[in-house]
């Protein structure tokens, strides 16, 4: 994908994300004012549990599948990958269901209304079965975006119709589940019509899990604990602190998710360029991704520090004034998270450095969890936000050391190797022709993650 086509796809994908934020601008103030601090905190705790189940069911398959699909071209090859991944996700869906039910009754906040935890668990399983990775790997970037917009519209109608007060918090999750099932059903219908019925491949599941384990371990630090932070706070602090934290975390997640559309375009593009031995193109694409992500990270830092005291009380009401201070603490996470996405998903993932990502993710997870257990009981929402920043900073430092020691950063940002310009000219014509065919056939997005996060079309939240 050349620079012009890359830009065109990015504009479309970000246009789709504008619809997501228009949706959130409606539902977040609605939840805060209609449900109140305590019930909104309960809903956010359930959404946190949903994200954890989603990540467990996905188990790193999303990025492995996206990378594998981007390297093949025949429909029978797509069908084989689709069948294997569906088999694995069905098995892990049963495991995720058991974990979600256990977590519901272990949480003091969710156990008071267990149905909301059950609905969150089922929603996490449905999201884990989504097919955004398949569309993105085939560079059909527009399809997930259109599916997401359908989910937003349906869930918005249901939420505004059914949620009237604090007693209706369960209907929030029910509405999201209905929308998620509908958008997922459409995605499967399109896929089955295009590449045929799946052929279960249970024997291949252990091998796929081994291939995905390193990325799952990385996501344990960078995504799962991030997604679980609101749920974890229900075990360590009061429902009011959960409400303050959950509201701020929701806005922080919006800021983080703005990096998602770029990843949906850059990851399969870089993977395909490397598979076609277009190393100059892969290096140029990686550089563009770095500039976009890091520039946004510092812009988000300044915006959150300055605007939080004004925006959150205006949108959510005066009851959420303490959430502004929590969001200001979250602000320091944005530059670290941007760097982590760049190194992890634009540098290491396409070049199959999965083991390094796993080690970095585990170190980040340990720092995040230890900080949360130490700070959250004493400082509540601010303490948990500080733990998130510490976790992201640890991940940044670890990834930086690995990238420096392997020479990947110098290879990407240094001068071209001798003969690379010649190689570029030899490969440019066939590479661009092949990519043009792929993009012309596309009809595009990511949650992450919490968030999630992120990486495929999601049920509207």
N, C-alpha and C positions, 0 to 999 in steps of 0.2 A: 504494500500500500504506500503510494508516494505521499509527499507532504500535503499536496493539495487535496487528495482524496481523504487523507487522514484528518485534515481540518474539517472537511465537509461532514464526515461521520461524527466527529466530536461535537460539532454544532448541533446536529440532530439529537444526539444522545443527551447533551446538556439541555436542549429544549424540552425533552421528555422529563428531565429532572426538575425543570421549572414547574411542571404540573404537580410533581410530588410536593414541592414547597408551597405552592398555592393551596394544595390540600391540607398540609400541616398548618398553614396560617389560619385555616378555618377550624380544624379539630382541636389543636392544642389549647387555644383560649376557651373553646367550648368545654373541653374536659376540665380545665382548671376552675372555671366558674360554675359549672353545673355539678360536678362531682365533689368539689372541695379538696382540701389538702390530703385528708386521710384516705378517701376512696380513690383519688387520683394516684396517690402513692401505691395503693393496692394494685391498681391497674398496671402501673409501671413495673411493679415487682413481678406481676404475671408476665408482662412482656419480656422482662429480663429472663425469666425461666424459659419462655418460648424461644428466645435467641440461643440459650444454652442447648436446648433439645435440637434445634435446627443445626447447630454446629456439630453436635454429636452424630446426628444422622448423616450429615454431609461428610464428616470424617476426612477432610482433605481431598475428597473425590472431585470437588468442583474444579480446582486448578489442575489436577492431573488429567481429568477428562477434557478440559479446555485445551490443554497443551497437546494431548494425544489427537483430538479431533482436528486441530489446526494442521496436523502433519499428514492427513490422509485426504483422499479425494473421491473415492467410490462410495456409492450408497450402501453396498453390503458391508463396507468397513465402518461406516457410520452406525449401521444397525448392530454390528458386533459390539462396538463400544457402548452404545446405548443400552443394549441388553445386559451387558456385564454390570454397568453402573446401576441400572434399575434393580437388578438382583441384590446387589450389595446394600442399597438404600432400603429395600424392603426388610432385610434382616435387621439392619440397625434401627429401623423404625420401631420394631418390637422392643429392642433394648432401650431406646429413648423413651418409649411409653412407660416402661417400668420405672425408669429413673425419674421421669416427670411426676408420676403419681407419688412416689416416695418423697420427693422434694416438696410437693404440695403440702403434705401432712406434717412435714418437719418444720415448716415455716410458721411462726406464730401469726404472721399477717395473712398468709394465704389459707391456712387451716381454718380460719374463721368463716371463710366462704370458699370451700374446696372446689365448687363447680368452676370458679374462675381459673383455678390452677389446672383443672382437667381440660378445659377448653384451650388454655395456653399450650398445654402439652400436645394436644392434637394439632393445633395450628403450627407448632414447631415441626412436627412430623410432615405435615403437608408442605411446608416451605422447604424442608429437606429433600423432598421428592421433586422439586421444581426442575425445569429443563433449561434454565437460562444459560448454563455452561455449554450445552450442546449448540444452542443458537449462536452464542458468542464465538465458540471455537470454529464454527463454519462461517464466521464473519457475517452472519445475519443479524446485525446489530439492532435493526429497527424492530424486529419482532418482540423481544422482551419489553421494550419501551411501550409498545402499543398494548401488550397484555397488562402491564403495570397500570396504565391509564384506565383500562377497563376495571381493574380491581379497585382503584381509587374511587372511581365514580360510583360503583356499586356499594362499597363500604360507606362512603359519605352519605348516600341516601339512607342506608340502614341505620347508621349512627344517629343522624339528625332526626329520624323518625321514631326510634325506639328508646333513646337515652333521654330521660326527663329529669332525673335527680340522682342523688347519691345511691339510692337503692337499685339503680339500673346499671351499676358498674359491670355486672356480668354480661349485659347486652353489648358492651364494647367489644369484648373478646368474641362473642357469638357472631357479631357483624363482620369482624375481620376474618373469622373462619369461613363464613359463607362466601365472602369475596375471594378468599384464597383458593377455596375448592373450585369455584367457577373459573378463575383465570388459569389454574393448573389443568383443569379438564380441557380447556381450549388448547393449551400448549401441547398436551398429549394427543389431541385430535389432529392437530397440524403435523405433528411428528409422525404419527402412525400412517397418515395419508402419504407422507413424503418418502419415508424409508422403510415402512412395513412394520408388521407386528414384532414385538421383542421375543427373543428366544432365551428363556431363563438359562443362566450360566452360573449355577451355584458353585461348581468346582473352581471357577476362576476367581471367586470372591476372596479367598485367602491371599492369593497373589496380588490382587488389586489393593487389598488392605495393607500388605507389606509395602507396596509402592507408594501408598498414600500416608503411611504412618509418620514419616518425617515432616510432611506438611501439616498433618494433624497436630503433631507436637509443637510445631511453630505456632499454629493457630491457638493452641492451648494458652500460650502466653499472650499473644497479640489480639485474640478475638474472644475466646471462651471466657476468660476471667474478666475481660472488658464487658462482655454481655451479661455476665453473672453478678456484676458489682452491685446493682440495685437489689437483687435477691439476697446477696451476702449481707448487705446492710440491714435487711429485715431480721437477721440473726444477731446483729451486733448493736443495734440502736433502736430508737423509738419510731413509731409510724409517722410522726410529724417530720422527723429527720429524713425518713425515707421519701416523703413527699417533696421536701425541699431538694434533696439530692436528685430524685427522679426527674423533676422538672428541669433542673439545670443540665442533667445528663442528656435529656431529650434534645435540648438546643445544641449541646456539644456534639451529639450524634449527627445532627443535621449538618453541622460544619464539617465533620469528618466524612460524611457520605458524599460530599461534593467532590471528593477525590475518586469516588467509585467509577463514574462514567469514563474517566481517562483510563483507568485500569482495564475496563472491559474492552477498550479499543487497543491499548498498547500491548497488553500481555499476549493475545493471540497473534498480533502483528509481528512482534519481536520474535516469538517462537517460530513463526512461519519463515521469517527472513533467515534465522539461524539454520533451520532445516534445509533451506535452499542455498546455504553457504553464502548468503549475501551479508557478510559480516560488516561491511561498511554501512549498509542500510540499517542493520540492527543497531550499530553504534550510534548512528544519527538519530534513530527513533528513540533510543534510550536517553540521549542528551535532551531531546525535546521534552520527554516525559519528566526528566529531572528539573528542568527549568519551570515547567508548569506546576509541578507539585511543590517544590521548595518555595517558589514565589507565593503560591497560595497559602502555604503554612504560615509564613511571616505576616501576610496580610490578615489572616484569620486571628492571629495572636493580637495584633493591634486593635482589630475591630471588637473582639470580645472584651478586652480590657477597658475600652472606652465606652462601649455602648451597653454593656450588660446592666448597669444600674438604672438605665432608662427604659430599655426594651422589655425586660422580663416583667416588671410591675405593670407596664402599660398593657401587655398582652394577657397576662395571667391574673392580674389584680394585685392589690396591696398585700394580700395574705402571703404572696410569694416573694416579697422583698428579700428575705434571706437567701433565696435561690440565686440572686444576682452575685453575691459574694462567692458562692460555690462555682458559678460559671467563670468568674474571674480567675479562680484557681485552675479550672479546667483549661483556660486559655493557653497556659504554658505547655500544654500537651500537643498543640497543633503543629509546631515546627518539628518536634520529635516524630510525631506520627507521619508527617509528610516524608521525612527522611527514611523512615522505616518502610513505608510503602514503596518508595523508589528503589532502595537497595534490595528489599526482600522480593518484590514482585516484578520489577523491571530488570534487575541485574541477576539475582540468584536463580529465580524460578525458571526463566526461559533457558538458562544455562545448566540446569539440573544440579544445582548445589543445594539439594533438599536437606542433606544431613546438617549442613551449617545452619540452615534456617531453623531446624529442629532444636539444635543446641542453644541458639540465641533465644528461641521462644521459651524454652524451659527455664533459662536463667531469668528472663523477664517475668515469667509466671511466678517464680520463687520470690523475686523482689516485690512484685505487686501484692502477692498474698501476705507476705510477712509484714509489709507496710500497712496493709489494710487491717490486719489483726491487731497491730500495735496502735494505729491512729484512730480508726473508726470508733472504738468504744469510748474514747476520750473526747474526740472532736466531731463526732457525728458525720454529717454530710461533707464538711470541709476536709475532714480527715480522710474519707474515702476518695474524694477528688484528688487530694495530695498523693495518695497511694497510686492512683492511675497515672499521674505525672511521673512518679518515680519508676513505675514499670516501663513506661514508654522511653524514658531516658536511659534506663538500663539496656533496653533492646537496641536503641540507637548506638550506644557505645559498643556493644557486642558486635553488631553488624558492621560497624565501621572498622573494627579491628580485623574481622574476618575478610572484609573486602580489601583492606590494605595488604594483609598478609598474602592473599591469593593473587594480588596484582590486577584484579578486575577493574577497580576504579581507574587506575593509571592506563589500563588498556582502553577504557571507554573515553576518558577525557584527555588522553595523551595524543600525540601525533599518530597519523596512520602508519602502519607497518609498511616496509618496502614492498612494492608490488601490489599493494592493496588497491591503489587507484586503478591499476590496469584490470585487476579482478573485478572491480566495481563496474567498469565500462563493459566488460565481457558479459556480466550477469544482469546488467540493468534492464536490457530489453526483455529477455524471457521472464525475469522476475516481475516486472511491471505488468506484462501481458497476463501472466497467470493470476496476479492479484486483482487486475481489472475484471477478469472473468468472475472471480469469487465475489467481488463487491457488487458487480452488476446483477448477480443472481440473488443477492441479499434483498430481503424485502424491507431497531435495535435493543434496554438493559436488562446486578446485581444483584442481605442484609446480615444488609450485613448487616452489614453490623454493627447491633448493634453493632447495628449495628455492626455485626456484622458484618462482618460484616460484610460484605458485602460483597458484587461479584455475580449477581443474578437478579432476575426479576423477583420482587418480593410481594407478599400480600400487603395491601395498603394498611398502614397503622394509624 
